[in-house]
Every structure is written in structure tokens, then in C-alpha cells.
């Protein structure tokens, strides 16, 4: 696949109506060091019939300007607070960036993982590496492909919104572009209220630091390997039958009662984690962690209001030695994920907020860590800009996390299939792909 895109236009889009001029504080969770990067989505749409590309680009730009009215902080700029206690957004209607480009890629070329992690980089030409240096919180690039299809690359400053919040914005933005509703029909209206996830509101009665911040010794050169060896993206699709087989296998290899069962996420995460660990040939006593995002909107009291689009998640943490994870069966790995998820209650959330709020501003350790982010349930596959639903949903670059992605052309019903994309050291790719496709091994 060609990796080049030629930019036709790059403009700043400001809100279409006057918006408040103010400075808004971000929460302790928004401000944590771990989130100071850009979430980058890639949505590929099929070639539409009788599309006027110039008219479509004009419509998307106008919709972005309208969407930035209720979501006016996304047109601001993020910077550190003067006292260094966290981050804030300066809202002066500075605007978002819109880019239109053309590429000699075709939609069919996105069916498989890229050959290397940055192959699709040009589909979001403006990459914001430092989100605190005055860059716009939102960058949108509409790239026309050679077969008439369209690729939409979108970058969000993760300090301002999480996956759920960013996709809520994308769906409103898309509906405006498709002419499905007007500005006055935003229901419910987006909610800022970042104090609801701040340490002043959520104070832990216990002083236990959540295990995701615990440091473990690097017994096998883990960090050197992942920093120095070239990583290669991989992807595998699990359909409904595959997931059912994994659930049955996990139940047959665990002490849990059949009544409790496993969710699709628990068995997929356990299977991928175990396959990843087995492929790397690590020291048997190395401690490994699986970190995964858990939405806490309903896990804090009182629960967060509808359409709260700030960061409202914490990382669950499953932990095991290489020996136990690789030698025991799937039921053990899925059980570790299940128990880690169940531990994320109000006290756990309080512990995370307190830990990221103190002077040390803790971040999760990286040694032995695989991070899973579940994009398959965000609703990215429903984002419609008047070109239908996307035929591909994924990241711009695929080196940061293990991603669970929706599969748009499933045929078995929405949400039935999941594509798992993860970048693996080149020396381990063949073994990983063999193991992840052989769950009964």
C-alpha cells in the first residue's frame, strides 16, 4: 500500500456561533501524565454514489464549525495551570484544524493490518506530539482515496476527553454533516463539570495505591526489547463462534462455577494476553501486567451525568508471573481479568484519583505491561458523515496499545465480531500469530 497523501487544504475552523470566553480547569484524571497524548482514529468509508467531493468537504467543514459551539472547549487550547497543580483549557474560540487530502490508496487496502506501525501516518498529516504546546485539541483530515472512498483521520487531545466522550462528539459532528439534525437538537447537551472527577470530590478513606502503579523488576530486558526491536502490527478477527468457543474453553479450565461465566472481553483479553506472553519467550519469573480501561461513570457515587465527555475511566490491572500465565490454561488468564475488573469499585477509583493527584503524579509502570483498549464498544462503527457506516475502524498508528476494534462487515449482527490489533516485536510475530489463532493449544 502506498503511504503517501497529498494535502489540498489545511484551515483552522472556528465555532460557527459566539462561544464563552473563559478558562476551564481539567480534572485530576484529565491532567495525569499518562494521558498527555493524542487519540488518533481512522475511519474508512466506502465509495459513495454520485459524490461531489468539494461539496462533501464543504459540508464537513461547516458541520465541524457547528459542532464546536456546544463543544467549545475543543476549540480552545490546553496548558498547565500557573501553579503547576494540573491542566486547564483556555477557551477563546481558537478553533480546530481541518485538512483535505488525496491518496492513491484504496478502501480494500485497509482490510489487513499495516505492514509497519506508521504506514498510515499521512492520513492524519498533523500529528500533535506535545499536547501542551498550543496545538488544537481536535484535528480532522478528510482524505479522498483513488477508488472514490474516503478516509477520515481524527486526532483528539486525550487530556480533554476519553474514548466515550470523543466518539460522542464524532457522532454529533457526523449527524450535523449528514444533515440528520440541527444545532438546537443536541440531546443531551455535552457536560463539562470536571470537578466531579477531582481529588477534592473523590477522597479515598484508604491509603492503598492501586497495583497498576506498583513497579516490578525487569528481569529479562523487557524495556530494551520493546524500545529497540522493530514492532510489527498484527490483526486477527474473532467472530461470534470463536468467542463462544473461547468462553467454553475458559469455563472448562477454571474453578469458577458455570453460573458466573465469562464476558467476551474477559476471554478475549485473557487469550490475547496469554498468547502474547507465550510468544515473547520471557523469563519464567518475570511479572507481567495486563492493564485495561474501565468506564467509571456508573462506578462513582453519585454517578456522572449523561454526556460527561471528560476522562472518566481508570485502568484495571491483572497480574501474573510468566510461568503461571503461560503454563496454566485460558480459564486462569480470563479469571485474572475478571477479578481485576471486579476490583474496580468506588474505593479503587478513589485510590487512582488520589495517586495521580499527589505531588509525585504517578504513572503506570511499563515493565512487563500490555495495555488493552476496547474500541469495539465505543460506537465508532456508527459514525456517519453522510457517506454511510465505515468499512474500517482503527488507529492511525498501531504501536501504542492492543486494540479491540469493531468489524463493520460482520454479517452476523452488530458487535458480533472483534478485530484484535497489537504490535509485536518482529522476532515474535510468527509465534504470536500461531498461538492467537490456536486457542486450544
VOPAGU-2260 file (C-alpha; in pm, 1 decimal, decimal comma):
REM VOPAGU-2260
SITE   aa  ch    i         X         Y         Z
SITE  UNK   A    0       0,0       0,0       0,0
SITE  UNK   A    1     121,2     346,7     -78,0
SITE  UNK   A    2     161,7     551,9     236,7
SITE  UNK   A    3     156,5     899,9      83,2
SITE  UNK   A    4    -120,3    1157,0      96,4
SITE  UNK   A    5    -109,8    1494,2     -73,2
SITE  UNK   A    6    -264,4    1780,3     123,0
SITE  UNK   A    7    -501,1    2001,4     -78,9
SITE  UNK   A    8    -608,0    2235,4     201,4
SITE  UNK   A    9    -539,0    2294,6     570,0
SITE  UNK   A   10    -751,4    2550,4     754,6
SITE  UNK   A   11    -849,1    2645,9    1108,1
SITE  UNK   A   12   -1221,5    2600,6    1175,4
SITE  UNK   A   13   -1370,4    2819,8    1448,1
SITE  UNK   A   14   -1714,2    2780,4    1611,6
SITE  UNK   A   15   -1996,8    2898,4    1386,7
SITE  UNK   A   16   -2155,6    3098,5    1669,6
SITE  UNK   A   17   -2017,5    3302,3    1962,3
SITE  UNK   A   18   -1896,2    3082,4    2249,8
SITE  UNK   A   19   -1792,8    3161,6    2609,3
SITE  UNK   A   20   -1452,8    3319,6    2662,2
SITE  UNK   A   21   -1314,9    3158,1    2976,1
SITE  UNK   A   22   -1055,7    2932,6    3135,4
SITE  UNK   A   23   -1178,4    2586,8    3238,8
SITE  UNK   A   24    -997,1    2355,2    3477,7
SITE  UNK   A   25    -936,7    1994,2    3380,3
SITE  UNK   A   26    -979,6    1723,5    3642,9
SITE  UNK   A   27    -704,4    1536,1    3823,7
SITE  UNK   A   28    -778,0    1236,2    3599,2
SITE  UNK   A   29    -764,7    1453,4    3283,5
SITE  UNK   A   30    -436,2    1605,4    3398,6
SITE  UNK   A   31    -246,0    1284,9    3472,2
SITE  UNK   A   32      85,2    1242,3    3292,0
SITE  UNK   A   33     -27,9     913,0    3138,1
SITE  UNK   A   34    -286,8    1088,0    2916,8
SITE  UNK   A   35     -79,5    1362,6    2760,5
SITE  UNK   A   36    -101,9    1231,5    2406,7
SITE  UNK   A   37    -336,7    1232,9    2108,0
SITE  UNK   A   38    -606,7     970,8    2045,2
SITE  UNK   A   39    -598,4     909,9    1670,0
SITE  UNK   A   40    -888,0     738,2    1491,7
SITE  UNK   A   41    -902,9     623,7    1130,3
SITE  UNK   A   42   -1244,6     565,1     971,8
SITE  UNK   A   43   -1264,6     447,2     610,5
SITE  UNK   A   44   -1590,1     495,3     418,6
SITE  UNK   A   45   -1694,0     307,3     101,6
SITE  UNK   A   46   -1709,7     484,9    -233,8
SITE  UNK   A   47   -2046,0     664,6    -230,8
SITE  UNK   A   48   -2260,7     705,6    -540,6
SITE  UNK   A   49   -2252,1    1038,2    -725,7
SITE  UNK   A   50   -2042,9    1212,8    -461,7
SITE  UNK   A   51   -1936,6    1569,7    -513,5
SITE  UNK   A   52   -1609,8    1574,7    -319,9
SITE  UNK   A   53   -1588,9    1953,2    -298,4
SITE  UNK   A   54   -1944,4    1975,4    -168,0
SITE  UNK   A   55   -1881,5    1697,4      85,0
SITE  UNK   A   56   -1567,7    1870,0     216,4
SITE  UNK   A   57   -1758,7    2197,7     249,6
SITE  UNK   A   58   -2038,1    2019,8     436,6
SITE  UNK   A   59   -1791,0    1852,0     677,4
SITE  UNK   A   60   -1616,2    2183,3     749,3
SITE  UNK   A   61   -1949,1    2353,6     819,0
SITE  UNK   A   62   -2053,0    2068,3    1048,1
SITE  UNK   A   63   -1726,2    2091,9    1241,3
SITE  UNK   A   64   -1784,4    2464,9    1294,7
SITE  UNK   A   65   -2134,9    2390,2    1425,2
SITE  UNK   A   66   -2022,6    2102,9    1649,5
SITE  UNK   A   67   -1764,7    2328,2    1814,8
SITE  UNK   A   68   -2040,9    2552,7    1950,1
SITE  UNK   A   69   -2172,5    2316,6    2223,7
SITE  UNK   A   70   -1827,5    2156,5    2246,7
SITE  UNK   A   71   -1646,6    2491,2    2258,1
SITE  UNK   A   72   -1359,3    2368,5    2486,2
SITE  UNK   A   73   -1248,8    2152,3    2191,2
SITE  UNK   A   74   -1178,7    2479,6    2008,5
SITE  UNK   A   75    -961,7    2604,8    2297,0
SITE  UNK   A   76    -602,0    2531,7    2392,4
SITE  UNK   A   77    -471,1    2314,0    2675,8
SITE  UNK   A   78    -193,9    2440,8    2901,2
SITE  UNK   A   79     -54,8    2380,6    3251,1
SITE  UNK   A   80    -208,7    2581,3    3533,8
SITE  UNK   A   81      14,3    2862,4    3659,1
SITE  UNK   A   82      60,7    2688,5    3996,6
SITE  UNK   A   83     154,2    2359,2    3830,0
SITE  UNK   A   84    -129,9    2170,9    4002,0
SITE  UNK   A   85    -284,4    2038,4    3682,0
SITE  UNK   A   86    -409,1    2146,2    3341,2
SITE  UNK   A   87    -665,4    2392,5    3210,4
SITE  UNK   A   88    -826,2    2486,8    2879,6
SITE  UNK   A   89    -811,4    2846,5    2760,1
SITE  UNK   A   90   -1131,8    2897,5    2562,8
SITE  UNK   A   91   -1108,5    3185,4    2314,1
SITE  UNK   A   92   -1265,7    3013,5    2009,9
SITE  UNK   A   93    -918,7    2948,6    1868,8
SITE  UNK   A   94   -1053,2    2662,7    1657,7
SITE  UNK   A   95    -981,3    2311,0    1532,8
SITE  UNK   A   96    -782,1    2214,2    1222,6
SITE  UNK   A   97    -940,1    2067,2     909,3
SITE  UNK   A   98    -726,6    1912,0     634,3
SITE  UNK   A   99    -838,8    1781,8     295,8
SITE  UNK   A  100    -605,2    1546,1     110,4
SITE  UNK   A  101    -588,9    1287,4    -166,7
SITE  UNK   A  102    -416,3     949,0    -166,2
SITE  UNK   A  103    -350,6     665,0    -410,4
SITE  UNK   A  104    -470,0     407,0    -154,2
SITE  UNK   A  105    -796,9     215,2    -198,6
SITE  UNK   A  106   -1050,0     122,0      68,8
SITE  UNK   A  107    -979,6    -251,3      25,1
SITE  UNK   A  108    -619,2    -199,3     137,9
SITE  UNK   A  109    -731,8    -140,5     498,1
SITE  UNK   A  110    -872,9    -490,1     546,1
SITE  UNK   A  111    -545,7    -607,9     696,8
SITE  UNK   A  112    -301,3    -463,1     946,5
SITE  UNK   A  113     -45,9    -217,2     805,4
SITE  UNK   A  114     298,3    -354,5     719,2
SITE  UNK   A  115     462,9    -122,4     969,3
SITE  UNK   A  116     329,1      84,8    1257,0
SITE  UNK   A  117     341,8     428,0    1087,6
SITE  UNK   A  118     230,3     326,4     737,4
SITE  UNK   A  119     -97,5     521,8     764,4
SITE  UNK   A  120      61,4     825,9     933,0
SITE  UNK   A  121      -9,0    1060,0     638,8
SITE  UNK   A  122    -384,0    1001,6     675,3
SITE  UNK   A  123    -360,9    1242,4     969,6
SITE  UNK   A  124     -83,6    1469,6     848,9
SITE  UNK   A  125     -80,3    1696,7    1153,7
SITE  UNK   A  126      39,7    1475,0    1437,4
SITE  UNK   A  127      38,7    1656,9    1770,9
SITE  UNK   A  128     325,1    1509,8    1972,1
SITE  UNK   A  129     314,0    1762,8    2257,5
SITE  UNK   A  130     -45,4    1840,0    2351,9
SITE  UNK   A  131      57,3    2126,5    2585,1
SITE  UNK   A  132     235,9    2341,9    2327,7
SITE  UNK   A  133     -64,5    2534,3    2196,6
SITE  UNK   A  134    -189,1    2278,0    1944,9
SITE  UNK   A  135    -562,6    2246,9    1870,6
SITE  UNK   A  136    -736,5    1972,2    2073,1
SITE  UNK   A  137    -905,1    1841,1    1755,5
SITE  UNK   A  138    -757,4    1776,1    1410,5
SITE  UNK   A  139    -971,7    1633,8    1128,4
SITE  UNK   A  140    -838,7    1511,2     792,7
SITE  UNK   A  141   -1065,0    1403,0     507,4
SITE  UNK   A  142    -860,0    1205,7     252,8
SITE  UNK   A  143   -1008,1    1100,6     -80,6
SITE  UNK   A  144    -884,6     758,2    -191,9
SITE  UNK   A  145    -822,5     653,0    -550,2
SITE  UNK   A  146   -1140,5     442,2    -572,9
SITE  UNK   A  147   -1364,3     727,9    -456,9
SITE  UNK   A  148   -1371,1     607,6     -96,2
SITE  UNK   A  149   -1289,3     844,2     188,7
SITE  UNK   A  150   -1062,9     810,9     492,6
SITE  UNK   A  151   -1136,4    1027,9     792,8
SITE  UNK   A  152    -847,4    1069,8    1034,6
SITE  UNK   A  153    -930,0    1242,1    1364,2
SITE  UNK   A  154    -698,0    1336,5    1647,4
SITE  UNK   A  155    -820,5    1429,6    1997,2
SITE  UNK   A  156    -615,3    1565,9    2285,2
SITE  UNK   A  157    -668,5    1285,3    2539,0
SITE  UNK   A  158    -646,0    1535,3    2827,5
SITE  UNK   A  159    -978,5    1686,4    2718,8
SITE  UNK   A  160   -1186,8    1374,7    2653,7
SITE  UNK   A  161   -1179,4     996,9    2677,0
SITE  UNK   A  162   -1286,1     742,6    2416,1
SITE  UNK   A  163   -1654,7     760,1    2507,3
SITE  UNK   A  164   -1653,0    1140,5    2507,1
SITE  UNK   A  165   -1461,3    1169,5    2179,2
SITE  UNK   A  166   -1692,8     929,2    1996,1
SITE  UNK   A  167   -1998,8    1109,7    2133,5
SITE  UNK   A  168   -1857,2    1426,1    1973,6
SITE  UNK   A  169   -1785,2    1240,3    1647,7
SITE  UNK   A  170   -2140,2    1110,6    1627,9
SITE  UNK   A  171   -2285,3    1461,3    1680,6
SITE  UNK   A  172   -2037,5    1601,0    1427,1
SITE  UNK   A  173   -2131,3    1329,5    1177,5
SITE  UNK   A  174   -2503,0    1383,7    1222,0
SITE  UNK   A  175   -2458,6    1754,7    1151,5
SITE  UNK   A  176   -2255,7    1674,1     837,3
SITE  UNK   A  177   -2520,7    1425,9     721,2
SITE  UNK   A  178   -2799,0    1677,9     786,1
SITE  UNK   A  179   -2967,8    1447,0    1038,1
SITE  UNK   A  180   -3027,3    1724,5    1292,8
SITE  UNK   A  181   -2956,2    2087,6    1365,8
SITE  UNK   A  182   -2759,7    2253,1    1641,9
SITE  UNK   A  183   -3064,0    2301,0    1863,4
SITE  UNK   A  184   -3126,0    1925,7    1865,4
SITE  UNK   A  185   -2821,3    1819,6    2066,8
SITE  UNK   A  186   -2968,4    1588,5    2331,5
SITE  UNK   A  187   -2837,5    1566,1    2591,2
SITE  UNK   A  188   -2608,3    1866,6    2585,0
SITE  UNK   A  189   -2238,6    1793,9    2650,0
SITE  UNK   A  190   -2141,8    1826,0    3016,5
SITE  UNK   A  191   -1806,6    1972,7    3130,9
SITE  UNK   A  192   -1821,5    1955,1    3518,0
SITE  UNK   A  193   -1461,6    1830,7    3553,3
SITE  UNK   A  194   -1465,3    1885,9    3928,9
SITE  UNK   A  195   -1669,3    1565,2    3954,2
SITE  UNK   A  196   -1353,7    1362,0    3885,0
SITE  UNK   A  197   -1122,6    1569,6    4102,4
SITE  UNK   A  198    -940,2    1473,5    4420,3
SITE  UNK   A  199   -1137,3    1731,5    4620,9
SITE  UNK   A  200   -1457,9    1539,3    4549,8
SITE  UNK   A  201   -1321,0    1185,3    4540,9
SITE  UNK   A  202   -1108,5    1136,0    4852,9
SITE  UNK   A  203   -1001,9     787,9    4950,0
SITE  UNK   A  204   -1063,4     662,6    5301,6
SITE  UNK   A  205    -784,9     413,6    5241,2
SITE  UNK   A  206    -425,9     485,2    5150,9
SITE  UNK   A  207    -373,6     178,2    4929,1
SITE  UNK   A  208    -203,9     256,0    4599,6
SITE  UNK   A  209    -373,5      58,9    4316,7
SITE  UNK   A  210    -146,5    -220,4    4184,0
SITE  UNK   A  211    -119,1     -66,7    3837,7
SITE  UNK   A  212     129,3     185,8    3983,3
SITE  UNK   A  213     349,9     -78,1    4150,3
SITE  UNK   A  214     691,2    -114,6    3990,0
SITE  UNK   A  215     821,2    -462,2    3907,6
SITE  UNK   A  216    1182,9    -557,0    3829,0
SITE  UNK   A  217    1280,7    -600,4    3465,7
SITE  UNK   A  218    1432,6    -949,9    3476,3
SITE  UNK   A  219    1457,7   -1012,7    3103,0
SITE  UNK   A  220    1541,3    -687,6    2924,5
SITE  UNK   A  221    1173,7    -625,4    2852,5
SITE  UNK   A  222    1206,5    -248,8    2808,0
SITE  UNK   A  223    1515,4    -273,1    2588,4
SITE  UNK   A  224    1341,2    -521,4    2364,4
SITE  UNK   A  225    1029,0    -311,1    2315,0
SITE  UNK   A  226    1226,1      11,4    2276,0
SITE  UNK   A  227    1490,3    -120,7    2036,9
SITE  UNK   A  228    1335,2    -404,0    1835,6
SITE  UNK   A  229    1113,3    -315,4    1542,3
SITE  UNK   A  230     745,0    -376,4    1617,0
SITE  UNK   A  231     512,9    -522,9    1354,8
SITE  UNK   A  232     134,1    -475,7    1362,1
SITE  UNK   A  233     -80,3    -788,0    1367,4
SITE  UNK   A  234    -454,8    -833,3    1349,1
SITE  UNK   A  235    -691,3   -1125,6    1391,3
SITE  UNK   A  236   -1071,0   -1132,2    1378,0
SITE  UNK   A  237   -1275,3   -1329,1    1631,2
SITE  UNK   A  238   -1632,8   -1390,2    1518,9
SITE  UNK   A  239   -1925,7   -1496,8    1735,0
SITE  UNK   A  240   -1838,6   -1866,2    1701,7
SITE  UNK   A  241   -1476,8   -1802,7    1800,9
SITE  UNK   A  242   -1580,7   -1606,7    2109,7
SITE  UNK   A  243   -1828,0   -1877,6    2215,6
SITE  UNK   A  244   -1551,9   -2138,2    2181,3
SITE  UNK   A  245   -1321,3   -1925,3    2396,1
SITE  UNK   A  246   -1589,3   -1890,4    2663,7
SITE  UNK   A  247   -1646,1   -2266,6    2670,6
SITE  UNK   A  248   -1272,8   -2331,0    2686,7
SITE  UNK   A  249   -1227,5   -2082,0    2969,4
SITE  UNK   A  250   -1513,1   -2235,4    3169,4
SITE  UNK   A  251   -1373,8   -2586,1    3121,7
SITE  UNK   A  252   -1032,7   -2477,9    3255,8
SITE  UNK   A  253   -1136,2   -2277,2    3561,3
SITE  UNK   A  254   -1272,2   -2337,7    3908,5
SITE  UNK   A  255   -1540,6   -2075,6    3861,0
SITE  UNK   A  256   -1896,9   -2201,3    3855,9
SITE  UNK   A  257   -2069,7   -2205,4    3519,2
SITE  UNK   A  258   -2326,4   -1961,5    3662,8
SITE  UNK   A  259   -2071,8   -1681,0    3693,7
SITE  UNK   A  260   -1932,1   -1729,0    3342,6
SITE  UNK   A  261   -1703,2   -1500,0    3148,3
SITE  UNK   A  262   -1774,1   -1198,4    2931,8
SITE  UNK   A  263   -1645,8   -1172,6    2575,9
SITE  UNK   A  264   -1392,2    -913,3    2687,4
SITE  UNK   A  265   -1258,7   -1133,3    2968,0
SITE  UNK   A  266   -1192,3   -1434,4    2746,0
SITE  UNK   A  267   -1053,3   -1232,3    2456,4
SITE  UNK   A  268    -826,5   -1029,0    2682,7
SITE  UNK   A  269    -709,7   -1342,0    2863,8
SITE  UNK   A  270    -644,1   -1528,7    2539,0
SITE  UNK   A  271    -454,8   -1242,3    2372,2
SITE  UNK   A  272    -251,1   -1169,8    2688,1
SITE  UNK   A  273    -156,6   -1536,6    2725,0
SITE  UNK   A  274     -66,8   -1569,5    2352,7
SITE  UNK   A  275     141,1   -1250,1    2367,4
SITE  UNK   A  276     329,9   -1372,6    2675,8
SITE  UNK   A  277     395,8   -1716,9    2528,3
SITE  UNK   A  278     530,0   -1568,4    2204,4
SITE  UNK   A  279     788,4   -1347,7    2375,8
SITE  UNK   A  280     986,9   -1629,7    2547,2
SITE  UNK   A  281    1035,4   -1429,7    2866,7
SITE  UNK   A  282    1195,8   -1540,1    3193,2
SITE  UNK   A  283     952,3   -1759,0    3384,8
SITE  UNK   A  284     969,5   -1539,4    3696,8
SITE  UNK   A  285     908,7   -1209,4    3515,8
SITE  UNK   A  286     592,7   -1037,1    3642,8
SITE  UNK   A  287     352,0    -932,2    3368,9
SITE  UNK   A  288      56,5    -694,3    3388,4
SITE  UNK   A  289    -248,3    -654,0    3170,1
SITE  UNK   A  290    -391,2    -302,7    3200,2
SITE  UNK   A  291    -731,7    -221,5    3054,6
SITE  UNK   A  292    -964,1      77,0    3067,5
SITE  UNK   A  293   -1278,3      58,7    3280,8
SITE  UNK   A  294   -1553,6     317,8    3239,1
SITE  UNK   A  295   -1637,1     451,7    3587,0
SITE  UNK   A  296   -1929,2     681,4    3500,5
SITE  UNK   A  297   -2160,8     448,7    3694,1
SITE  UNK   A  298   -1898,8     327,3    3944,4
SITE  UNK   A  299   -1866,0     651,2    4141,0
SITE  UNK   A  300   -2134,2     793,2    4370,4
SITE  UNK   A  301   -2318,8     992,5    4266,0
SITE  UNK   A  302   -2276,9     870,2    3909,6
SITE  UNK   A  303   -2156,9    1114,0    3647,5
SITE  UNK   A  304   -2419,5    1297,2    3440,6
SITE  UNK   A  305   -2511,8    1185,4    3091,2
SITE  UNK   A  306   -2286,4    1330,0    2820,0
SITE  UNK   A  307   -1995,2    1394,0    3057,6
SITE  UNK   A  308   -1718,0    1380,9    2799,1
SITE  UNK   A  309   -1409,4    1412,6    3017,5
SITE  UNK   A  310   -1181,5    1125,7    3115,4
SITE  UNK   A  311   -1399,6     900,2    3326,8
SITE  UNK   A  312   -1205,1     577,1    3324,2
SITE  UNK   A  313    -935,4     409,2    3527,6
SITE  UNK   A  314    -707,6     121,0    3438,6
SITE  UNK   A  315    -788,0    -222,4    3574,9
SITE  UNK   A  316    -481,6    -435,3    3643,5
SITE  UNK   A  317    -440,8    -812,8    3613,8
SITE  UNK   A  318    -102,6    -950,6    3718,9
SITE  UNK   A  319      77,0   -1284,0    3688,6
SITE  UNK   A  320     419,3   -1439,3    3656,9
SITE  UNK   A  321     513,7   -1559,1    3309,7
SITE  UNK   A  322     520,9   -1917,7    3439,9
SITE  UNK   A  323     164,4   -1915,0    3571,9
SITE  UNK   A  324      20,3   -1720,8    3280,9
SITE  UNK   A  325     176,3   -1938,7    3011,6
SITE  UNK   A  326     155,0   -2281,5    3175,8
SITE  UNK   A  327    -198,6   -2256,0    3311,0
SITE  UNK   A  328    -491,9   -2265,4    3072,7
SITE  UNK   A  329    -721,5   -1992,4    2942,1
SITE  UNK   A  330    -956,2   -2016,2    3240,3
SITE  UNK   A  331    -676,3   -1891,1    3467,0
SITE  UNK   A  332    -596,8   -1589,4    3248,1
SITE  UNK   A  333    -964,2   -1498,3    3196,2
SITE  UNK   A  334   -1019,6   -1533,2    3572,0
SITE  UNK   A  335    -737,9   -1287,5    3642,6
SITE  UNK   A  336    -900,2   -1035,8    3408,1
SITE  UNK   A  337   -1244,4   -1093,8    3560,9
SITE  UNK   A  338   -1122,4   -1039,6    3917,1
SITE  UNK   A  339    -922,4    -731,2    3815,6
SITE  UNK   A  340   -1235,9    -583,0    3660,1
SITE  UNK   A  341   -1444,3    -662,9    3967,3
SITE  UNK   A  342   -1193,9    -481,1    4190,6
SITE  UNK   A  343   -1268,8    -151,8    4016,0
SITE  UNK   A  344   -1521,1      -8,6    4259,6
SITE  UNK   A  345   -1553,7     331,0    4420,1
SITE  UNK   A  346   -1258,6     276,6    4655,2
SITE  UNK   A  347   -1034,5     172,9    4365,5
SITE  UNK   A  348   -1134,2     485,2    4170,3
SITE  UNK   A  349   -1061,2     699,6    4474,3
SITE  UNK   A  350    -720,2     538,8    4509,0
SITE  UNK   A  351    -635,5     612,4    4144,2
SITE  UNK   A  352    -752,3     974,6    4167,1
SITE  UNK   A  353    -555,1    1029,5    4484,9
SITE  UNK   A  354    -242,2     867,7    4342,9
SITE  UNK   A  355    -239,9    1073,8    4021,5
SITE  UNK   A  356    -321,5    1390,4    4216,9
SITE  UNK   A  357     -35,6    1389,9    4468,1
SITE  UNK   A  358     296,8    1564,5    4419,1
SITE  UNK   A  359     453,8    1257,3    4256,0
SITE  UNK   A  360     183,5    1245,0    3984,5
SITE  UNK   A  361     228,8     869,4    3948,0
SITE  UNK   A  362     206,8     691,2    3613,8
SITE  UNK   A  363     165,0     317,2    3549,4
SITE  UNK   A  364     487,3     121,5    3527,5
SITE  UNK   A  365     580,1      -2,1    3177,3
SITE  UNK   A  366     781,5    -314,3    3260,6
SITE  UNK   A  367     601,6    -631,3    3152,7
SITE  UNK   A  368     288,5    -437,4    3058,2
SITE  UNK   A  369      34,7    -497,1    2782,5
SITE  UNK   A  370    -238,9    -232,6    2763,5
SITE  UNK   A  371    -575,6    -321,8    2609,6
SITE  UNK   A  372    -812,9     -51,6    2489,6
SITE  UNK   A  373   -1162,4    -161,8    2391,0
SITE  UNK   A  374   -1266,3      48,8    2091,7
SITE  UNK   A  375   -1515,6    -214,9    1980,1
SITE  UNK   A  376   -1786,5     -81,4    2213,9
SITE  UNK   A  377   -1737,5     293,3    2162,3
SITE  UNK   A  378   -1971,7     327,7    1864,5
SITE  UNK   A  379   -1703,6     421,4    1611,3
SITE  UNK   A  380   -1865,1     184,5    1360,0
SITE  UNK   A  381   -2182,4     400,2    1371,0
SITE  UNK   A  382   -2017,7     734,8    1290,9
SITE  UNK   A  383   -2186,0     850,1     968,0
SITE  UNK   A  384   -2092,8    1173,6     786,6
SITE  UNK   A  385   -2347,6    1115,7     514,0
SITE  UNK   A  386   -2128,9     850,5     349,1
SITE  UNK   A  387   -2276,0     551,1     530,0
SITE  UNK   A  388   -2107,1     349,6     802,0
SITE  UNK   A  389   -1731,2     298,0     790,6
SITE  UNK   A  390   -1595,3     -23,9     641,2
SITE  UNK   A  391   -1280,0       5,3     852,7
SITE  UNK   A  392   -1226,9     138,5    1204,4
SITE  UNK   A  393    -883,5     150,8    1361,2
SITE  UNK   A  394    -589,8     363,3    1471,4
SITE  UNK   A  395    -374,2     587,8    1255,7
SITE  UNK   A  396     -65,7     421,0    1404,3
SITE  UNK   A  397     -78,1      81,0    1572,3
SITE  UNK   A  398     216,9      73,0    1809,9
SITE  UNK   A  399      78,6     202,6    2138,4
SITE  UNK   A  400    -184,6     -42,4    2263,0
SITE  UNK   A  401    -355,9    -369,0    2195,7
SITE  UNK   A  402    -685,6    -252,8    2045,0
SITE  UNK   A  403   -1017,4    -436,5    2028,6
SITE  UNK   A  404   -1184,9    -298,3    1715,4
SITE  UNK   A  405   -1535,1    -333,6    1568,4
SITE  UNK   A  406   -1575,1    -525,6    1244,5
SITE  UNK   A  407   -1816,8    -341,8    1018,8
SITE  UNK   A  408   -1882,9    -607,7     754,1
SITE  UNK   A  409   -1958,6    -884,2    1002,2
SITE  UNK   A  410   -2282,5   -1016,1     858,6
SITE  UNK   A  411   -2359,7   -1184,3    1188,8
SITE  UNK   A  412   -2505,8    -878,0    1353,4
SITE  UNK   A  413   -2364,3    -565,3    1510,8
SITE  UNK   A  414   -2098,7    -626,3    1769,6
SITE  UNK   A  415   -2064,4    -997,1    1697,0
SITE  UNK   A  416   -1704,7    -982,9    1571,0
SITE  UNK   A  417   -1397,7    -818,8    1718,1
SITE  UNK   A  418   -1067,2    -745,9    1546,0
SITE  UNK   A  419    -766,7    -753,7    1778,3
SITE  UNK   A  420    -474,8    -539,7    1664,2
SITE  UNK   A  421    -143,2    -537,0    1850,6
SITE  UNK   A  422     215,6    -458,7    1753,5
SITE  UNK   A  423     458,1    -738,3    1845,0
SITE  UNK   A  424     839,9    -747,9    1826,7
SITE  UNK   A  425     934,4    -876,5    1481,7
SITE  UNK   A  426    1110,2   -1182,6    1624,7
SITE  UNK   A  427     788,7   -1293,6    1798,0
SITE  UNK   A  428     529,2   -1220,4    1527,6
SITE  UNK   A  429     508,2   -1568,4    1371,6
SITE  UNK   A  430     474,7   -1741,4    1706,7
SITE  UNK   A  431     218,7   -1490,5    1834,0
SITE  UNK   A  432       0,2   -1528,6    1524,3
SITE  UNK   A  433      17,4   -1906,6    1550,7
SITE  UNK   A  434     -79,5   -1901,4    1919,3
SITE  UNK   A  435    -355,1   -1642,9    1898,0
SITE  UNK   A  436    -515,7   -1842,5    1615,8
SITE  UNK   A  437    -485,2   -2168,9    1812,0
SITE  UNK   A  438    -677,7   -2115,0    2137,4
SITE  UNK   A  439    -680,3   -2485,8    2229,4
SITE  UNK   A  440    -300,7   -2513,3    2229,0
